[in-house]
């Protein structure tokens, strides 16, 4: 991992709740967590087969830190909001796929 290739991002955790009528409402916590990860555009042939035309809105992220990042959490990177759509845990890092909202 090269330190100069790390990019800053902000994490907001997903917090769903039900309103008085029983509808599910998606919401994100107001508390923000700042950290760094390697973030780059999705470009593999497997991802292209999986996501098709949505591939242009998807980024890959290699996270080496200690924050718990789950599916549906919001990542803010370069002023653009992304939603975590996939997470794979490896020995040294987490590979996370994020999609532009």
C-alpha positions in Angstrom: 0.0 0.0 0.0 1.4 3.4 -1.0 0.6 6.2 1.4 0.5 8.8 -1.5 -2.3 6.8 -3.2 -4.6 7.0 -0.2 -7.6 9.4 -0.6 -9.8 10.9 2.1 -13.4 10.0 2.4 -16.2 10.5 5.0 -18.5 7.7 6.3 -22.1 8.1 7.5 -23.8 5.0 8.8 -27.1 3.7 7.5 -30.0 3.9 10.0 -33.4 2.7 8.8 -36.5 3.2 10.8 -40.3 2.9 10.5 -42.7 5.8 10.6 -46.1 5.9 12.3 -47.7 4.2 9.2 -45.2 1.3 9.2 -43.3 2.5 6.1 -39.5 1.9 6.0 -37.6 5.2 5.9 -33.9 5.2 4.9 -31.8 7.6 6.9 -28.1 8.2 7.6 -26.6 9.2 11.0 -25.5 12.8 11.3 -22.2 11.7 12.9 -19.4 11.6 10.3 -16.2 9.5 10.4 -13.2 10.6 8.3 -10.6 8.1 7.1 -8.4 7.2 4.1 -8.6 4.4 1.5 -7.4 3.6 -2.1 -10.3 4.6 -4.3 -10.4 3.9 -8.1 -13.0 3.4 -10.9 -14.5 0.0 -11.5 -13.2 -1.4 -14.8 -12.8 -5.2 -14.7 -14.7 -7.4 -17.2 -16.4 -9.3 -14.4 -17.8 -6.0 -12.9 -18.9 -4.9 -16.4 -20.8 -8.2 -16.8 -22.4 -7.8 -13.3 -23.3 -4.1 -13.5 -23.6 -3.4 -17.2 -24.2 0.3 -18.0 -24.1 1.2 -14.3 -20.3 0.6 -14.3 -19.7 4.3 -14.9 -21.2 5.2 -11.5 -19.3 2.5 -9.6 -15.9 2.9 -7.8 -13.8 0.3 -6.0 -12.3 1.0 -2.6 -9.5 -0.8 -0.7 -9.9 0.1 3.0 -7.1 -0.8 5.5 -8.5 1.0 8.5 -10.5 -0.1 11.6 -13.9 1.5 10.9 -16.8 -0.9 10.4 -18.2 -0.2 6.9 -21.4 -2.1 6.1 -23.6 -2.4 3.0 -26.0 0.6 2.5 -23.6 3.0 4.4 -22.9 6.4 2.7 -19.4 7.3 1.6 -18.7 10.9 0.6 -15.6 11.2 -1.7 -14.6 14.4 -3.5 -18.0 16.0 -2.6 -20.0 13.2 -4.3 -22.2 10.8 -2.2 -21.8 7.0 -2.8 -23.7 4.1 -1.4 -21.9 0.9 -0.4 -23.2 -2.0 -2.6 -20.7 -4.7 -1.8 -18.1 -5.6 0.8 -15.5 -8.4 0.7 -13.1 -8.9 3.6 -9.6 -10.1 2.9 -6.7 -10.7 5.2 -5.1 -7.2 5.0 -8.0 -5.0 3.7 -11.6 -4.7 2.8 -12.6 -4.5 -0.9 -15.7 -2.3 -1.1 -17.7 -1.4 -4.1 -19.5 2.0 -4.0 -22.2 3.4 -6.3 -22.9 7.1 -7.0 -26.3 8.2 -5.6 
